[in-house]
Amino acid sequence: MKTPSEDTQKILKTLQKAVDEALDKKKRLGQYAVIWRNNRPVAIGENAPASLVEDKQ
């Protein structure tokens, strides 16, 4: 597999930081977030809709 270029690595790092900050903000505001996990959307957070919460097995 080819190593990503320096520019690509900077872009990925910037995107990850933006996502981390957005998720942190939602958590501080008491909002839930929808993420992609195990090939389907899953809601995370205390007030997440039950229909989107991942089953804990």
C-alpha positions, 0 to 999 in steps of 0.5 A: 500500500502506498503511503499518503503524501504529506499534503494528504496526511495534513488534510486527514489530520485536519479533518479528524480534528474537525470531527473530534471538535464537533463530537465534543461540542455535541456532547457538551451541549447534550446532543446526540450524534450519528456515526457509521459503525458496523456498516450502519448508522448508530446514534451515540449520546444520552438522548439518542433515539432508541431506533438508532442506538447500537445493541450492546451484546 
